[in-house]
Amino acid sequence: MTRTFAIAATVAVSALLGASYYLTMGKSGGEFAQCKQGSIAGGASSIGGPFTLVNGAGDTVTSEQVLTKPSLIYFGYTFCPDVCPLDVARNAVAVEILEEEGLDVQPVFISIDPERDTPEVVADFVAAQHPNMVGLTGSPEQVKMASQAYRTFYSKQPAAPGEEDYYLVDHTTFTYLTLPERGFVEFFRRDLGPEAMAEQVACFVNAS
């Protein structure tokens, strides 16, 4: 598999995952009925949960320690050629818009590539995106548990001979909104612009 073909495959799989997940949605009621775009198969309580990971300083932290404010969580990896940088940058812009509105929302990046994404690598990546972005990685077991909690998918792809260090990882491309004391409340597809995302997030934060 050539690098160009691998990149195309990654984007295609990510888009397919997003489309299939979106098809499970329908209209929803509940506490945030005015904010929700739809409902989630299995309900919001089926997504999210405790995790233990490692931050950019090399400290082991729990979800309780990290998710102390409204948070936008994205699972990706720093070597991602195009999808992750665009998604993470979109999240950062949305957070900046919310800051201008007086709302404190924390962007969080969780690596699904612990083999390459050391705490130092993740710290450099998030620092270039937003000063308040939290970067997390961990052992393969820790990352897997966090991913399973949020029902995300990722799969390391074989690299071309001689390019073993340049493998790609197929993965889910949603961003997850969590609120303190409530946990996961909504997810956002990657085709949503930063202004629309900020508007929806603000609805949840103000309603809470």
C-alpha positions in Angstrom: 0.0 0.0 0.0 1.4 3.3 -1.0 1.3 6.3 1.4 -1.1 8.2 -0.9 -3.4 5.2 -1.1 -3.2 4.7 2.7 -4.2 8.3 3.3 -7.1 8.0 1.0 -8.2 4.8 2.7 -8.0 6.4 6.1 -10.2 9.4 5.1 -12.7 7.0 3.4 -13.0 4.8 6.4 -13.4 7.7 8.8 -16.1 9.2 6.6 -17.9 5.8 6.5 -17.8 5.5 10.3 -19.2 8.9 10.7 -22.0 8.3 8.2 -23.0 5.0 9.8 -23.0 6.4 13.3 -25.1 9.4 12.2 -27.7 7.1 10.8 -28.5 5.9 14.3 -29.7 9.4 15.3 -33.3 10.6 15.7 -35.0 13.4 17.5 -34.6 13.5 21.3 -36.2 14.9 24.4 -34.8 15.3 27.9 -32.9 17.9 29.8 -31.2 19.4 26.8 -33.9 18.8 24.2 -33.6 22.3 22.8 -29.9 21.8 22.2 -29.7 18.3 20.8 -29.6 17.6 17.1 -30.7 14.0 17.6 -30.6 11.0 19.9 -27.9 8.4 20.3 -28.5 4.7 19.9 -28.5 3.2 23.4 -28.8 6.7 25.0 -26.2 9.2 26.1 -25.5 7.1 29.2 -24.1 4.4 27.0 -21.2 6.8 26.0 -18.4 8.1 28.3 -17.0 6.8 31.5 -13.9 6.9 33.7 -10.5 6.7 32.2 -6.9 6.8 33.4 -4.3 8.3 31.0 -1.0 10.3 31.0 -0.8 14.0 30.4 1.9 16.0 28.6 3.9 16.4 31.8 4.1 12.6 32.2 1.6 12.5 35.1 -1.0 9.8 35.4 -4.4 11.5 35.6 -8.0 10.3 35.8 -11.1 11.5 33.9 -12.3 13.1 37.2 -9.2 15.2 37.4 -9.3 16.2 33.7 -13.0 16.8 33.0 -13.6 19.5 35.6 -15.3 21.9 33.1 -17.3 21.6 29.9 -14.9 19.7 27.6 -14.7 18.8 23.9 -12.9 15.5 23.5 -11.3 14.2 20.3 -9.6 10.9 19.8 -6.8 11.1 17.2 -3.1 10.9 16.7 -0.4 13.5 16.0 1.0 11.8 12.8 -2.5 11.9 11.2 -1.9 13.6 7.8 -5.0 15.6 7.4 -8.2 14.6 9.3 -7.0 15.1 12.8 -5.2 18.5 12.3 -8.4 19.9 10.7 -10.7 18.5 13.3 -8.5 19.6 16.3 -8.1 23.1 14.7 -11.9 23.4 14.3 -12.4 22.5 17.9 -9.8 25.1 19.0 -11.6 27.8 16.9 -14.9 26.8 18.5 -13.4 27.2 21.9 -12.0 30.6 21.1 -15.5 31.7 19.9 -16.9 30.4 23.2 -14.2 32.3 25.1 -15.4 35.5 23.4 -18.9 34.8 24.7 -17.5 34.3 28.3 -17.8 30.5 28.3 -15.0 28.4 29.5 -14.8 25.2 27.5 -11.8 22.9 27.5 -10.5 21.2 24.4 -9.1 17.7 25.0 -7.0 15.5 22.6 -6.6 11.8 23.4 -4.1 9.9 21.3 -5.0 6.5 19.9 -1.4 6.0 18.8 0.5 5.5 22.1 3.4 3.8 20.2 4.5 7.1 18.7 2.6 9.6 20.8 4.7 10.0 23.9 3.6 12.6 26.5 6.2 15.0 25.1 5.0 14.6 21.5 1.4 15.1 22.6 2.3 18.1 24.7 4.0 19.8 21.7 1.0 18.9 19.4 -1.7 20.5 21.7 0.5 23.5 22.5 0.4 24.4 18.9 -3.4 24.2 18.7 -4.7 26.0 21.8 -3.0 27.1 25.1 -5.7 25.4 27.1 -5.9 22.2 25.2 -5.2 19.1 27.3 -3.2 16.3 25.6 -3.5 12.8 26.8 -1.8 9.5 25.9 -1.0 6.4 27.9 -0.3 2.7 27.6 -2.0 0.7 24.9 -4.3 -0.7 27.6 -5.2 2.7 29.0 -5.9 4.1 25.6 -8.1 1.2 24.6 -10.2 1.5 27.8 -10.7 5.3 27.2 -11.7 4.6 23.6 -14.1 1.8 24.6 -15.7 4.1 27.1 -16.6 6.6 24.4 -17.4 3.8 21.8 -14.7 5.0 19.4 -13.0 2.8 16.8 -9.3 2.8 15.8 -7.2 0.4 13.9 -3.5 0.6 13.0 -2.9 0.0 9.3 0.1 -1.9 7.8 2.8 0.4 6.4 4.7 -0.1 3.2 8.0 -2.1 3.4 10.7 0.1 4.6 8.3 2.7 6.0 7.2 0.9 9.2 7.4 4.0 11.3 5.0 5.8 8.9 1.9 3.7 9.5 -1.6 5.3 9.5 -4.4 4.7 12.0 -8.1 4.5 10.9 -10.3 6.0 13.6 -13.6 7.6 14.6 -13.7 11.3 13.9 -16.4 12.6 16.3 -15.9 15.2 18.9 -17.6 14.5 22.3 -19.0 17.2 24.6 -19.0 16.4 28.3 -20.3 18.5 31.2 -19.3 18.3 34.9 -21.7 16.1 37.0 -23.4 15.0 33.8 -20.8 13.4 31.6 -21.3 13.0 27.9 -24.2 14.9 26.4 -23.6 15.2 22.7 -21.2 14.5 19.8 -20.3 16.5 16.7 -19.5 15.3 13.2 -16.4 16.6 11.5 -18.4 18.5 8.8 -19.8 20.9 11.4 -18.1 24.3 11.2 -16.6 26.0 14.3 -19.3 28.6 14.5 -22.1 26.1 14.4 -20.3 23.9 17.0 -19.8 26.9 19.3 -23.5 27.7 19.1 -24.5 24.2 20.0 -22.0 23.9 22.8 -23.1 27.2 24.2 -26.7 25.9 24.3 -25.7 23.0 26.4 -23.4 25.0 28.7 -26.0 27.7 29.3 -28.8 25.1 29.9 -26.7 23.3 32.5 
